[in-house]
Amino acid sequence: MELIFATNNIHKLTEAKNILGEKLKILSLEEMNFFEEIPEDYLTLEENARQKSKIIYERFKINCFSDDTGLEVESLNNEPGVFSARYAGENKNSLDNIKKLLENLENKKSRKAQFRTIIALIFNNEEYLFEGIIKGKIAKEIKGMNGFGYDSVFIPENFNHTFAELSDSQKNTISHRALALEQLFLFLNKK
């Protein structure tokens, strides 16, 4: 079975392909010769994910999915949330985002956080949503070289290391995206 992954984020695409392996054939937007920026102008992860899938499905009429992911920090009223990629500005610079997050947490006692991924699937013209959540906390400093985004400051529950200190295979068995993709795969496996 083939599905288009409606993302221009090469890190997400690689991660999804690594998580799903040979279970599904994931087509990239590049393989579809689609190089436009897909808007993310809604205020919820669900709406953004749905928007991206609809745009690609309407263009190609091929089953597709997209995701929107947010880091939600309890003591910051779940910021950066839907604005995670552009927390420090529209240039979507991960290091600037992390610096702003750590500054905003300087005087906070609680560092509890969670990553939340919403996957929107359009399959045979029907829409389905899947959610993956991993709880954890925000480290006081950047640690690790793997991953992307906020991985270098997010410590998942029951671990002493950030996502960026874990191997890709370790992260890809416990991450928010892995949990949502597993639900997607189980759903498609029944079709």
N, C-alpha and C positions, 0 to 999 in steps of 0.2 A: 504494500500500500504506500502511496506517495502523498505527502502533505507539504504544502508551502508553509514555511515559518516566516510570518510577516514581521521581520525585524531587519534593521540595518546595523544592529549591534553584533559585530563579529564575535565578541566574547560570548554572548548569549547563544549564538548559532553553534559555536564550537562546543559549548557546554551541553546543549541539547543533543547534539550528535553523539557526544561521548556518553551521555546518560542513556540514550535510547539504543545506541549501538546499531545492531542489525535488525532491531525490532521493527523499525519504520524507516522508510527512505524520506529524508527531509530535504526538500528543495529550498535553496536560498533565493532571496530576491534577485541577487546577482545572476543566478542561473536563469531567472525569468526575464533578464534584461530590464529590471525595474530598479532605477537608481534615485527615485524621488524620495524626499523626506516625507515620512508619514506623520501626520499631526498627532499630537498628544495634548489636546487642549481642554480636556475635561477635568473635573475635580475629584474623580475617584479612579482607582486602579481598574475597577470593573468597566467603567465607561470607556477609558482609554484603550483597554484590551479589545473591547467589542468594536470600537471605531477602527482600529488597525485591521482586524480580521475582515470587517465589512468592506473596507476599501480594496483590499487585495482580492477578496472573493468576487466582488463586482467587476474587477478588472479582468481576472483570468478565468472565472467560473471553475476553479479547481479547489477541492477541499483544502482548507488552510487553518492555521492557528496563529495566535499571537499571545504575547504576555505583557503584563505591566507589573513591575515589582517596586515595592517601596520598603524602606527601612523606617520602622515606627519606634520612636523612643518615648517611653512612658512619661518621663518627667518633662518632656518638651511637647506635651499634648499631641503625641504621635507624629511630630515632625521628624524628619523631612517628608515622610509619607509619599504622596503622589508626586511631590516635587523633588524626590531624591536625586535624580540625575542633574537637576539644575538648581540645587539648594543654594549654591554660592553665585549663581548667575547663569545666563543663557549659554555660555560657552561650554557648559557641561564638563568642567574640569574636576576629575575625581579628587585630586590632592586638595584643591581649594574647598571642595565640599566637605572633606574630612576635617580640614583645619577649622572650618566654621562650626561643624558639629562638636568637635572637642572644645572649642571656645565656649559654645553655648552650654556645655555640660560642666564647665569648671566649678561652679558653685552648687551643683546638684548632688544630693546624696544618692539618689537612685540612678543607676546606669542601665536599668532593665530595658531591653529592646527586643524587637522581633523583625525578621524579614518576612514579608508576605508577598506571594506571587499569585496573580490571577491569570489563568489561561482561558482565552476565548477561542473556541473551536467552531468553525462552520463546516458541517459535514452533511452533504446531500441537502444543502439549503436550509438546514436546521442549525440553531445556535445552542451551544452548551458551554457552561463555565465550570472550571476546576480551580481549587485553591490549595496552595501549599504554604504552611507557616512553620518557621523554626524560631524558637525563643532563645534568648541569650542575653548578653550584656555588651556594653561598649567598653573597650579597653581604654586606658588612660593615655596610651601612646600607640603609634603605628608599629605593627610587628608583622613580619613575614613578607615574602616576595611573590607569592602565587596569587591567583585570582584577579579580581578587578573591582571597581567601585569601592564599596565600604568594607571589603573583605579583610583588609589589614587592621581594622579596629573592631570587628564583630567576633565575639567569643560565643560559640553555641553552647547551650546548656549541656552539662556533663563533660565538658572539655575544658582544658586549661590553655588552649591555643586559639588564635584567631583563625578564621577561614583561610587567610593568606599563609598561615604556617602549616596548614594541612596539605597533603598531596591532593591532586585533582580527583583521584579515585576515592579518597576519604570524603572529601567535600561532596562529591557527586552521589554519595549514598545517603547523605543526611540533609542536604540543602532544601530550602523552600522550593526551588525550581525543580529539583529531583522529585519531591513529593507531588507537586502538581503534574509533572510529566508522567509520573507513574499512574496517576488517576486517569490521565488522558489515554495512555496506552491500554490500561485495563478496560476502559470504555470502548475503545476502537477494536480491541480483541474480541469483544462480544458481537461486533457488527458483521 
